[in-house]
């Protein structure tokens, strides 16, 4: 199966939901129909903790716009949002496909250096999703450091990673992203923020990796839309050649 696998890297403005949504929608408009695209972690507002509850209330309106465009262009759009659910406030990845939410995955490993544990409830479930006949798994930023989380997703043919990874740890991001693709023998699409957002500098280095660990697309800096045609048969081929899964 051939798919257009895309990653949108951009620099959100802290707390400016309208501006960030406008930038994201413009990028999504330019994608070919049927694409699978990853947006950064918390892309609508960043880690704007003083206003987090207000941003969570805005998530439904943001998602309505994503749904609309997803339906119009038969897109699958994956990114993380502040979401109130089940009595808690979560950093949640929503998978929106052809106008519908087809998957929700709350971030499990909250990042202590950004005090996420003070503001979000940790998730518990780490499922593999079936999206338009494709098995996909989700890791969120810091979770790249936990191989047990990615190994639990080893049935997935594509790993999708929304991220806000700091620039000081840029080398870690590149090594861990490639490692997760190699050990799971799958495609991995990473969307990270870049540049200064609030008081933090982010690493960029968004990329698409092959099941063999090849860098198929990469951007260190700048607002960038990466797109790669990938053949999911390559996953099966690598797994037959080196049977570890």
KEKE-3310 file (N, C-alpha, C; in steps of 0.2 Angstrom, whole numbers, plus 5000, padded with zeros to 4 digits):
npx = (5004:5003:5006:5004:5015:5016:5023:5021:5031:5032:5033:5024:5015:5015:5001:4992:4979:4971:4980:4989:4981:4977:4989:4992:4981:4983:4994:4989:4979:4987:4991:4991:4976:4970:4982:4992:4996:5006:5006:5014:5016:5004:5001:4991:4992:5004:5014:5006:5003:4997:4985:4979:4967:4958:4962:4960:4946:4944:4948:4938:4933:4944:4946:4935:4937:4948:4943:4934:4942:4949:4939:4936:4947:4950:4959:4970:4974:4985:4989:4993:4983:4977:4965:4950:4944:4936:4936:4948:4962:4971:4985:4983:4983:4974:4967:4961:4951:4946:4936:4931:4934:4944:4953:4959:4972:4980:4994:5006:5018:5023:5032:5045:5054:5047:5037:5025:5018:5012:5001:4994:4984:4991:4990:4984:4982:4989:4986:4986:4981:4968:4968:4960:4964:4977:4989:4993:5003:5006:5017:5022:5032:5043:5040:5047:5059:5056:5058:5049:5037:5036:5039:5028:5019:5023:5016:5011:5013:5016:5023:5018:5023:5020:5028:5036:5051:5065:5078:5091:5092:5093:5101:5098:5085:5086:5093:5085:5073:5076:5081:5069:5062:5070:5070:5057:5055:5048:5039:5042:5036:5040:5035:5040:5041:5050:5063:5061:5048:5038:5047:5056:5068:5066:5069:5067:5071:5062:5056:5055:5057:5063:5059:5071:5079:5083:5084:5071:5066:5069:5070:5078:5076:5064:5047:5041:5034:5035:5034:5032:5032:5027:5029:5020:5023:5036:5039:5034:5044:5056:5054:5053:5066:5074:5069:5062:5051)
npy = (4994:5011:5026:5044:5051:5063:5077:5091:5104:5118:5134:5137:5151:5155:5152:5158:5154:5156:5161:5150:5140:5145:5145:5131:5126:5131:5124:5111:5112:5112:5099:5084:5075:5062:5061:5056:5065:5072:5083:5095:5092:5099:5110:5120:5129:5128:5126:5134:5136:5145:5148:5136:5129:5137:5136:5122:5122:5128:5118:5110:5118:5120:5107:5105:5113:5106:5094:5097:5101:5089:5081:5086:5084:5071:5068:5061:5067:5070:5075:5083:5090:5101:5093:5091:5077:5063:5067:5073:5083:5082:5079:5076:5065:5067:5058:5062:5057:5059:5067:5063:5059:5046:5040:5042:5046:5048:5056:5047:5047:5060:5075:5079:5090:5101:5102:5095:5086:5093:5099:5091:5076:5059:5048:5031:5021:5012:5010:5001:5008:5006:5014:5018:5006:5005:5001:5010:5017:5028:5039:5051:5064:5065:5052:5045:5041:5029:5013:5003:5007:5010:4997:4990:4994:4986:4980:4990:4998:5010:5023:5037:5053:5066:5081:5092:5096:5100:5111:5109:5096:5090:5081:5069:5068:5065:5053:5044:5044:5038:5026:5020:5018:5008:4998:4994:4991:4999:5013:5029:5045:5060:5075:5090:5105:5121:5133:5148:5147:5154:5154:5144:5136:5126:5111:5107:5097:5088:5074:5060:5043:5027:5009:5003:5012:5023:5040:5048:5060:5077:5091:5103:5117:5130:5134:5120:5109:5092:5079:5062:5048:5033:5015:5003:4990:4989:4988:4975:4968:4971:4965:4952:4949:4952:4944:4949:4953)
npz = (5000:4995:5003:5006:5016:5028:5037:5047:5052:5063:5070:5084:5091:5107:5116:5106:5099:5088:5078:5077:5073:5060:5053:5053:5046:5034:5029:5029:5019:5008:5006:4997:4992:5003:5011:5025:5040:5052:5065:5077:5095:5106:5097:5095:5105:5113:5128:5137:5152:5161:5155:5152:5154:5148:5134:5133:5133:5120:5112:5106:5096:5088:5083:5076:5065:5060:5057:5047:5036:5035:5031:5018:5011:5012:5022:5035:5050:5063:5079:5095:5109:5122:5132:5140:5149:5155:5169:5170:5165:5150:5140:5124:5110:5096:5083:5068:5055:5038:5042:5055:5072:5075:5084:5100:5111:5126:5133:5141:5148:5156:5155:5166:5166:5160:5169:5167:5174:5184:5178:5169:5168:5168:5154:5152:5142:5128:5113:5097:5083:5070:5055:5041:5035:5039:5051:5065:5077:5092:5099:5111:5110:5124:5126:5117:5124:5130:5127:5130:5128:5114:5109:5113:5103:5092:5082:5074:5058:5055:5065:5074:5079:5088:5094:5106:5107:5116:5111:5117:5118:5106:5099:5105:5102:5088:5088:5095:5088:5076:5082:5087:5075:5069:5078:5079:5066:5056:5048:5053:5058:5063:5070:5075:5085:5081:5085:5096:5108:5118:5133:5129:5119:5104:5095:5082:5068:5063:5055:5043:5045:5038:5039:5039:5045:5037:5033:5026:5024:5031:5042:5050:5054:5053:5046:5039:5027:5026:5014:5009:4999:5004:5004:5012:5010:5012:5026:5029:5021:5027:5040:5037:5032:5044:5056:5070:5076)
capx = (5000:5007:5003:5008:5016:5018:5025:5022:5035:5031:5034:5018:5015:5012:4994:4989:4976:4969:4986:4992:4976:4977:4995:4991:4976:4986:4998:4985:4976:4992:4992:4987:4971:4972:4988:4992:5000:5007:5007:5017:5013:5001:5002:4987:4994:5010:5013:5004:5000:4992:4978:4978:4960:4954:4964:4956:4939:4944:4950:4933:4932:4950:4945:4930:4941:4953:4938:4931:4947:4950:4934:4936:4953:4951:4966:4971:4978:4987:4992:4991:4979:4974:4959:4947:4940:4936:4937:4955:4965:4976:4989:4979:4983:4968:4967:4955:4952:4940:4930:4929:4939:4945:4957:4962:4978:4982:5001:5007:5024:5023:5039:5046:5057:5042:5032:5019:5014:5008:4996:4990:4983:4994:4986:4986:4981:4994:4984:4987:4974:4967:4966:4960:4967:4984:4990:4997:5004:5007:5021:5022:5038:5046:5039:5053:5064:5054:5057:5044:5030:5036:5039:5021:5016:5027:5012:5010:5017:5018:5023:5017:5026:5019:5033:5039:5057:5069:5084:5097:5092:5092:5105:5094:5079:5087:5095:5079:5068:5079:5081:5062:5060:5074:5069:5050:5055:5042:5040:5041:5035:5041:5033:5042:5041:5056:5064:5058:5041:5038:5054:5060:5070:5064:5075:5065:5073:5056:5058:5052:5062:5061:5060:5078:5082:5085:5081:5068:5064:5072:5070:5080:5073:5059:5041:5042:5030:5038:5030:5036:5028:5030:5026:5020:5026:5043:5039:5034:5050:5062:5052:5054:5073:5077:5062:5062:5044)
capy = (5000:5017:5032:5050:5052:5070:5080:5099:5107:5125:5137:5141:5157:5153:5155:5162:5148:5158:5161:5144:5136:5147:5142:5124:5124:5133:5119:5105:5114:5111:5092:5080:5071:5055:5061:5055:5070:5073:5090:5095:5092:5105:5115:5125:5134:5127:5124:5140:5134:5149:5149:5130:5128:5141:5133:5116:5124:5130:5113:5108:5123:5119:5101:5106:5115:5101:5089:5100:5100:5082:5078:5089:5082:5064:5068:5059:5072:5068:5080:5083:5095:5100:5090:5089:5071:5058:5071:5076:5087:5078:5081:5071:5065:5065:5055:5064:5054:5060:5071:5060:5057:5039:5038:5046:5043:5052:5056:5043:5049:5067:5077:5083:5097:5106:5102:5093:5082:5098:5102:5086:5069:5055:5043:5024:5016:5013:5005:5002:5010:5005:5020:5017:5000:5005:5000:5015:5019:5035:5041:5059:5068:5062:5045:5042:5038:5023:5008:4998:5010:5008:4989:4988:4996:4983:4978:4995:4999:5017:5026:5044:5056:5074:5083:5099:5093:5106:5112:5107:5089:5089:5075:5064:5067:5062:5046:5040:5043:5033:5019:5018:5015:5002:4992:4992:4990:5002:5020:5034:5052:5065:5082:5094:5113:5123:5140:5150:5147:5156:5154:5138:5135:5119:5108:5106:5091:5084:5069:5053:5037:5021:5003:5002:5018:5028:5047:5049:5068:5080:5098:5106:5123:5133:5131:5115:5103:5086:5074:5056:5043:5027:5009:4999:4983:4989:4985:4967:4965:4971:4961:4945:4949:4951:4943:4951:4955)
capz = (5000:4995:5006:5006:5024:5029:5043:5047:5057:5063:5077:5086:5095:5114:5118:5101:5096:5081:5073:5076:5069:5053:5050:5052:5041:5027:5027:5027:5012:5002:5005:4992:4995:5006:5015:5033:5042:5059:5068:5083:5101:5109:5092:5095:5110:5116:5135:5140:5157:5165:5151:5149:5154:5142:5128:5132:5131:5113:5108:5102:5090:5084:5080:5071:5059:5057:5054:5041:5031:5034:5027:5012:5007:5014:5026:5042:5054:5070:5083:5102:5111:5128:5132:5146:5148:5161:5175:5170:5159:5147:5134:5121:5103:5092:5076:5064:5048:5034:5046:5061:5077:5075:5089:5106:5115:5131:5134:5147:5151:5156:5155:5172:5165:5158:5174:5164:5179:5188:5174:5165:5170:5164:5151:5153:5137:5122:5108:5090:5079:5063:5051:5033:5033:5041:5058:5067:5084:5093:5104:5111:5113:5129:5126:5113:5128:5134:5122:5131:5125:5107:5108:5114:5097:5087:5077:5069:5052:5056:5072:5073:5085:5089:5099:5107:5110:5117:5107:5121:5118:5099:5097:5108:5098:5081:5089:5098:5083:5072:5085:5087:5068:5068:5083:5077:5059:5054:5046:5059:5056:5069:5069:5081:5084:5081:5087:5102:5109:5125:5136:5127:5112:5102:5091:5075:5067:5061:5050:5042:5044:5035:5043:5039:5048:5033:5034:5020:5024:5037:5042:5056:5056:5048:5045:5034:5026:5023:5011:5007:4997:5006:5003:5018:5009:5014:5033:5028:5018:5033:5045:5034:5032:5050:5060:5077:5078)
cpx = (5004:5003:5007:5009:5019:5019:5025:5025:5034:5033:5028:5019:5012:5006:4990:4985:4974:4975:4988:4987:4976:4983:4995:4986:4979:4990:4994:4981:4981:4993:4988:4982:4973:4978:4987:4998:5000:5009:5010:5013:5010:5002:4997:4988:5000:5009:5012:5000:4995:4985:4976:4971:4956:4956:4961:4949:4939:4946:4944:4932:4938:4949:4940:4933:4945:4948:4935:4936:4949:4945:4934:4941:4955:4958:4965:4976:4979:4991:4990:4988:4978:4967:4956:4943:4941:4938:4944:4957:4971:4979:4987:4981:4976:4969:4961:4956:4945:4934:4928:4935:4939:4949:4959:4967:4981:4990:5002:5013:5025:5030:5041:5049:5053:5036:5025:5014:5010:5002:4991:4990:4987:4989:4988:4986:4986:4992:4987:4981:4974:4964:4966:4964:4975:4984:4995:4998:5006:5012:5021:5028:5043:5046:5044:5058:5062:5053:5051:5037:5030:5036:5032:5017:5019:5022:5010:5015:5020:5018:5023:5019:5025:5024:5034:5045:5062:5076:5091:5098:5091:5095:5101:5088:5080:5089:5089:5074:5070:5079:5074:5060:5064:5072:5062:5050:5049:5044:5039:5041:5035:5039:5035:5042:5049:5057:5061:5051:5040:5045:5058:5062:5069:5068:5073:5067:5067:5059:5054:5057:5059:5061:5067:5082:5085:5081:5078:5066:5066:5072:5072:5077:5068:5053:5042:5037:5034:5033:5034:5031:5031:5026:5026:5022:5033:5044:5039:5041:5056:5060:5053:5062:5076:5071:5063:5055:5039)
cpy = (5006:5022:5038:5052:5059:5072:5088:5101:5115:5128:5141:5147:5155:5157:5158:5156:5150:5158:5155:5139:5138:5145:5135:5122:5126:5127:5113:5106:5112:5104:5089:5076:5064:5055:5059:5060:5071:5081:5090:5094:5099:5111:5120:5131:5134:5126:5131:5139:5139:5150:5142:5128:5131:5138:5126:5117:5126:5124:5110:5112:5121:5112:5101:5108:5110:5095:5091:5099:5093:5079:5080:5086:5075:5063:5064:5064:5070:5073:5080:5090:5095:5098:5088:5083:5067:5061:5073:5080:5084:5081:5075:5071:5063:5063:5057:5062:5055:5063:5068:5058:5049:5036:5044:5043:5048:5051:5052:5046:5057:5070:5082:5090:5102:5106:5099:5089:5087:5100:5097:5079:5064:5050:5036:5019:5018:5009:5006:5003:5008:5011:5019:5011:5000:5005:5005:5015:5026:5035:5049:5061:5064:5055:5041:5038:5032:5018:5003:5000:5009:5001:4987:4989:4992:4981:4983:4996:5006:5020:5034:5048:5064:5076:5090:5097:5099:5105:5109:5100:5086:5082:5069:5062:5063:5054:5042:5039:5038:5026:5016:5015:5009:4997:4990:4990:4992:5009:5024:5041:5056:5072:5086:5102:5115:5131:5141:5150:5148:5157:5149:5138:5127:5117:5107:5099:5086:5080:5063:5048:5031:5015:5001:5007:5023:5035:5048:5057:5071:5087:5100:5112:5126:5130:5126:5110:5098:5081:5068:5051:5036:5021:5004:4992:4983:4987:4978:4964:4965:4966:4953:4944:4948:4950:4943:4952:4949)
cpz = (5000:4998:5005:5014:5024:5036:5042:5053:5057:5070:5079:5090:5102:5115:5112:5097:5088:5076:5071:5071:5061:5050:5048:5046:5034:5025:5025:5021:5007:5001:4999:4995:4998:5010:5022:5035:5049:5060:5074:5089:5103:5104:5093:5100:5114:5124:5139:5146:5161:5162:5149:5149:5149:5135:5127:5130:5123:5109:5103:5095:5085:5080:5075:5064:5055:5054:5047:5035:5030:5030:5019:5008:5009:5018:5032:5045:5061:5073:5090:5104:5118:5128:5139:5145:5154:5167:5175:5164:5156:5141:5129:5113:5101:5085:5072:5057:5044:5038:5052:5065:5077:5080:5094:5110:5120:5132:5141:5151:5151:5158:5161:5171:5163:5163:5172:5169:5184:5185:5171:5169:5166:5161:5154:5147:5131:5117:5101:5087:5072:5059:5044:5031:5035:5049:5060:5075:5085:5099:5105:5114:5117:5129:5122:5118:5132:5129:5124:5128:5117:5105:5109:5108:5091:5081:5072:5064:5052:5063:5070:5079:5085:5095:5100:5111:5110:5113:5110:5120:5111:5097:5099:5104:5091:5083:5091:5093:5078:5075:5085:5080:5067:5072:5081:5070:5056:5051:5053:5056:5062:5067:5076:5080:5084:5083:5094:5103:5117:5128:5134:5120:5110:5096:5084:5074:5065:5055:5049:5041:5041:5040:5044:5043:5044:5034:5027:5019:5031:5036:5049:5058:5051:5048:5038:5033:5022:5020:5008:5005:4999:5005:5009:5017:5012:5022:5033:5026:5024:5038:5043:5034:5039:5055:5068:5080:5077)
residu = (UNK:UNK:UNK:UNK:UNK:UNK:UNK:UNK:UNK:UNK:UNK:UNK:UNK:UNK:UNK:UNK:UNK:UNK:UNK:UNK:UNK:UNK:UNK:UNK:UNK:UNK:UNK:UNK:UNK:UNK:UNK:UNK:UNK:UNK:UNK:UNK:UNK:UNK:UNK:UNK:UNK:UNK:UNK:UNK:UNK:UNK:UNK:UNK:UNK:UNK:UNK:UNK:UNK:UNK:UNK:UNK:UNK:UNK:UNK:UNK:UNK:UNK:UNK:UNK:UNK:UNK:UNK:UNK:UNK:UNK:UNK:UNK:UNK:UNK:UNK:UNK:UNK:UNK:UNK:UNK:UNK:UNK:UNK:UNK:UNK:UNK:UNK:UNK:UNK:UNK:UNK:UNK:UNK:UNK:UNK:UNK:UNK:UNK:UNK:UNK:UNK:UNK:UNK:UNK:UNK:UNK:UNK:UNK:UNK:UNK:UNK:UNK:UNK:UNK:UNK:UNK:UNK:UNK:UNK:UNK:UNK:UNK:UNK:UNK:UNK:UNK:UNK:UNK:UNK:UNK:UNK:UNK:UNK:UNK:UNK:UNK:UNK:UNK:UNK:UNK:UNK:UNK:UNK:UNK:UNK:UNK:UNK:UNK:UNK:UNK:UNK:UNK:UNK:UNK:UNK:UNK:UNK:UNK:UNK:UNK:UNK:UNK:UNK:UNK:UNK:UNK:UNK:UNK:UNK:UNK:UNK:UNK:UNK:UNK:UNK:UNK:UNK:UNK:UNK:UNK:UNK:UNK:UNK:UNK:UNK:UNK:UNK:UNK:UNK:UNK:UNK:UNK:UNK:UNK:UNK:UNK:UNK:UNK:UNK:UNK:UNK:UNK:UNK:UNK:UNK:UNK:UNK:UNK:UNK:UNK:UNK:UNK:UNK:UNK:UNK:UNK:UNK:UNK:UNK:UNK:UNK:UNK:UNK:UNK:UNK:UNK:UNK:UNK:UNK:UNK:UNK:UNK:UNK:UNK:UNK:UNK:UNK:UNK:UNK:UNK:UNK:UNK:UNK:UNK:UNK)
# end
